[in-house]
Amino acid sequence: MEAPEFSKKEEQRLEALHSYQILDTEVEKEFDEITVLASELFDAKMSSVSLVDEDRQWFKSTCGMKDKETSRDVSVCSYAIQTPNEVFEINDLSKDDRFKHFPIVTDDGKIRFYAGAPIVDKNGIALGTLCILDDKPRSLTEKQKTRLQSLANMVMGLIESRLIHKHLNQYIEMQTKELKTALSNMKQEISKRKLIESRLEHTLNEERQISELRSHLVHSISHQFKTPLTTISTSTQLIDMISNPDDKRFKKHLSRILGAVQSMSDMIEDVLYLHKVDFTKLAESATEFDIGKSIHEIVDQINLESGSRNEISIEALEESTHEFHSNFPIIEKLLKILISNAVKYNAPDSKIHIQYSVTGKSFEFNINNKGVPLNNENIGQIFDLFFRGNNIEEKEGLGIGLAIAKKLVDTLKGQIRVESTEEAGTTFFVMVPAIDISKNQHAA
């Protein structure tokens, strides 16, 4: 049996593979969704996301297989990565001199059919394959090969996204640690007033520079997230278009993938909003608008986007007017964050209650949900950037939304607080004073 003639650029390929820091990592459901999808889509006995290392092939995800890795010298995928621009297909492994003695062919599984779509990075380097295997000889149509390659492209998008996310978290942790160290050292070393003033000014300047650097890097990294997310979304929509409309289980997997993509996109938008918006300038303009109408429209939009089954009641308190003078984009963003947060953390089949009142002087708003209550420690930190409370369970997010809400309320010189108990649930209270439009017009 002849070994494959590995590319002269094998060292470069291995360097690229190792740079993604994915080998020997834990199981991740996003990758498992794709292998399950591949097995169902192609009616295959087995499927895997196989990454070809120096002397082994390691499986990031499998469906129908027990092995975590195999030796590279009995790996069909080692041959598949030699042709990164096309799907590598063997109709009957038992009749191919290269593979007929491989364990997968001779052992109990007696695999006959193999098709592997290369997982190719942005530089055209094949890291491994998304492959399907079966115990009977067969072949794929060109249309099926296109589908398999689309799924492999989605795998590459996931690999890129997880690396960017890891780097972003590492950067945030590093900056947080440095700031805490700097503040701790400052408290220990400064004893005299003049020295305090001098060191404080120096620290504030450093913190401002770090903040500007972090803003730039977060903005840059967040934009880099969009490319792999777009690839995943586009590939999923392509597969959806050419798939069987009656296959409900298949459609369910596609819906989960698209939902995960949308969730990541929303988190990225929150990061970008927090770092690109000038909140001082945002508060300089004001208009008159119907606050009740705005609340109803936002609730309808959130229910439509999230597919929420939560019943949301909206109650205008007595003696409330409809018109309110303030900055509409700020109020709209604030309401979207608080209502979305209530929907996200509400207990199944529980009602969400919204109450509001509007006078010529202020707008007051409270929203209650019956999710897992916050403890006292969490309540004190709930508006801190990147803080996630004890009631998050498996909810996705970075802990940005409520930090933005607090900043928006502060911008309008208002107040926001939260109460949470086992019996009453969690309630957010907001009070925002009206903006005098006549002063705004005179200033203009």
Secondary structure, DSSP 8 states (H G I E B T S, - for coil): -------TTHHHHHHHHHHT--TT----HHHHHHHHHHHHHTT-SEEEEEEE-SSEEEEEEEES---SEEEGGG-SHHHHTT-TTS-EEES-GGG-TTTTTSHHHHSTT---EEEEEEEE-TTS-EEEEEEEEESS-----HHHHHHHHHHHHHHHHHHHHHHHHHHHHHHHHHHHHHHHHHHHHHHHH--SHHHHHHHHHHHHHHHHHHHHHHHHHHHHHHHHHHHHHHHHHHHHHHHHHHS-TT-HHHHHHHHHHHHHHHHHHHHHHHHHHHHH--HHHHTT--EEEEHHHHHHHHHHHHHHHHT----EEEEE-TT--SEEEE-HHHHHHHHHHHHHHHHHHS-TT--EEEEEEE-SSEEEEEEEE-SS---HHHHHHTTSTT---TT-TT----S-HHHHHHHHHHHTT-EEEEEEETTTEEEEEEEEE---HHHHHHH-
